[in-house]
Amino acid sequence: MAITASMVKELRERTALPMMECKKALTEADGDIEKAIEDLRKASGLKAAKKAGRTAADGVVAAKVAEDGSYGVLIEVNSETDFVARDENFQAFVGKVVEKAFADRQQDVAALMEGELETAREALVQKIGENIGVRRIELVEAPVVGAYVHSNNRIAALVALSGGDVELAKDVAMHVTAVNPQVNKPEDMAADVLEKEKDIIKAQPDMEGKPAEIVEKMMGGRIKKFLKENSLVEQPFVKNPDVSIGKLVKDAGADVVSFTRYEVGEGIEKEEVDFAAEVAAQVKSSS
């Protein structure tokens, strides 16, 4: 049976083993993926084959910025549990990832992981027994770039400014991690988000029975408030609420070009595992 690239891809995703090893296993199993997995589980790929299907929704974020503030990278590396996220071997792997992404100015995960890093990841999966993956990378180049990583290594931000200095950019990044603005400036808010907010406002009890022109006037004020609360440059600076982020950077002769905020596991649907049921099923299958 011909071994296709999609078959190799599926087996690799299910086992976290190297591509050539997956292709060889499929060839020997005559294209039967389940038999290939069984054969691999009997060999050295046991742990990875058992664990690769689990959701890696924990982990850490990390960042690195050039000394001159000209560019920086932000990464997220996932594990299955917080326990592994604190493991020194996992932390060392994260360090290698952020250093290579920084050195190569790379934001393509697949390209970054080719070669030594992928080999290191596979070895770590085998050693620790959890699924581990580099989820995303952000590369930012600007006149001034700053980063802030929260002390728990679960939230971080990268900020680009048109002027000012790295410390100012770092302060803004700290604000972003704490407040989590949706957009940089009010005009950046997506139209569909505004329409959804308008629908919510219209449905509020105090709008009922009011003339259309009154509803529109009230809605205008509330939308303005919504944009102010969710736009970075309009928000009060966390370290000095009397000053907005926009004024803070303007006073330094700068403007906020962009920001990126990573929070570990955001957007990942983590599978809830009933361990008692899982153990019972394993006992039943072995009897």
GIBEL-V506538 format. One record per run of one state. SS is the DSSP state (H for helix, E for strand, C for the rest). FROM is the first residue (numbers start at 1). TO is the last residue. If there is no record, write none. Layout:
ss:SS from:FROM to:TO
ss:SS from:FROM to:TO
//
This chain:
ss:C from:1 to:4
ss:H from:5 to:15
ss:C from:16 to:18
ss:H from:19 to:28
ss:C from:29 to:32
ss:H from:33 to:42
ss:C from:43 to:45
ss:H from:46 to:51
ss:C from:52 to:57
ss:E from:58 to:65
ss:C from:66 to:70
ss:E from:71 to:79
ss:C from:80 to:81
ss:H from:82 to:85
ss:C from:86 to:87
ss:H from:88 to:104
ss:C from:105 to:108
ss:H from:109 to:113
ss:C from:114 to:115
ss:H from:116 to:128
ss:C from:129 to:132
ss:E from:133 to:141
ss:C from:142 to:143
ss:E from:144 to:149
ss:C from:150 to:154
ss:E from:155 to:161
ss:C from:162 to:165
ss:H from:166 to:179
ss:C from:180 to:182
ss:E from:183 to:183
ss:C from:184 to:185
ss:H from:186 to:188
ss:C from:189 to:190
ss:H from:191 to:202
ss:C from:203 to:204
ss:H from:205 to:207
ss:C from:208 to:211
ss:H from:212 to:230
ss:E from:231 to:231
ss:H from:232 to:234
ss:C from:235 to:235
ss:E from:236 to:237
ss:C from:238 to:239
ss:E from:240 to:244
ss:H from:245 to:250
ss:C from:251 to:255
ss:E from:256 to:263
ss:C from:264 to:274
ss:H from:275 to:286
ss:C from:287 to:287
//
